[in-house]
Each structure stands twice: as structure tokens, then as C-alpha cells.
Amino acid sequence: MTISSVAAVAGLPSATVAANVTERDVMVRTGDGMADAAMFHPAGAGSWPAVLMWPDILGLRPAFRDMGRRLAAAGYTVLVPNPFYRTRRAPVVTGAFDFNDPKQRDAIMSLRATLTDAGIAKDAAAFITFLDRQRATNRRKGAGVQGYCFSGPFAFQTAAVRSDRIRAVGTFHGGGLVTKEASSPHLLIPKTKASFVVAIARNDDQKQPDAKGILKASFAAAKRRAVVEVFPADHGWCVPGSQTYDQPSAERAWAELLRLYRTRLV
């Protein structure tokens, strides 16, 4: 998806989006090396709340650069990292990707297997620390984190490992938020100090219909404010260019995210 197409979805002229956002590629020091990432913030002098935007399993690529740019235009300092930096630089996928192609699917799942919960926790802490060192970050305001598909759990982990900073969490068609393992992301909720928006894909809900109830009960038990909703769209619907992109549902999810940030990142 190009800048112009993102601007059209956002209701903004492409020139306005480009002129109002400063962006640069950065390298972030982590416990395991240097992670490549993209950073965005409103143009001009000032500072804004920090947001860590974890990409989906296809990683840092033009679609997520566009999403980072769009969020920055709304008044945030945004970091979009390459989760697979230990293995290769972004983009890890170029051109069209077909999850129905076993060869392509196996290749990306092999990359996924290189990530561990411990590694993601270290990375999350490092990324928030990096954001807080930027002049464009207003550290007096809370920070946010959002995840998509496989990075939905990463958003929960970030909120737990940096509960001192994260005040808002958004997950969109997140996979594996509720499992039977002791490491299930939903068990991290009491360790957080955030409010949540959890947007669930209808086909994910069909496969795991009890997950939404478990999430709601977990949020209630921990006294965390949360919106947990099943959207009338399939897994991947929020990411422009995906095979299941659904613009009306994506725009509604985006509006929910901004409502959360405007309420909590103050």
C-alpha cells in the first residue's frame, strides 16, 4: 500500500501526511545485538506520547511503515521494529506472500521459531527505552503498544515487562492470546497497568470461542479496563495489502485504537 492509498483511507491528502511526519531508519541496541527499525513522529519541534508498533509475522515492510506514518500524523512518536533482526534485516518478505503456499509458509514459520518469550521481553524493554531517549518522546505521558497477528502476545509482554510506562495496549487479530501453557499471554494481565483493546477476528473466534470469555474474565479479575470484541472480518483484516484486508472493519479498529490512546496516553 502506498502513501497515497493510506492517506485516502485516513481521509488525508498524501502531501499532507508526508509533510506532517518525520521518519527515519534507526538501529536499536538490545541485549542480543542491533535491531533495525523505523521511527516516525510529527514534523516540527515538540514531543509526543511513545508507541511501540509490533508488526505481524511478515515483519517491518512498506505496509507497516505506512501504518507507522499514519499513527505519527495523529500525534505520536512511533517505533516499528524488525522482530527478526537476529536473523536478517528487514524486509524479510518482499513481493506477494501466499500463506496457502507451503514453501512460503514454512519459510516464515522457521523465522518465527527463532523468537522466544525471553527474547521478546528483552527486546520490548529495549525498544521502550530507546523511545524514551528520543527528543520527540514526551516521557511525562504514558506509552502505548500494539500488536498484530503473531505479535498480539508481544503487546501483552511489553505491557508486563514495562508496566512502569505502558498505559494502553491494542491487539488486532492477535494469535495465541489464550493458551493452556503457563506462559499464556492472558496470565500477564495482572502484571500490567494498562487499558486494553482486543479486536478478535471472526474466524479466530470460531476456532477458539472460549478465548474472549477468558480474556474478559481475566481483565475483570485484574480490574483492568478492556474492550474485547469480535469483528466481522477474518484474520489479518487490519493490515493493508493482506489477503483478508477489510477496510470498513480496519477503519473501525483504528478508531478504537485512537480512542484508547487519546484517553490513556495523557
Disulfide bonds with the S-S distance in Angstrom:
none
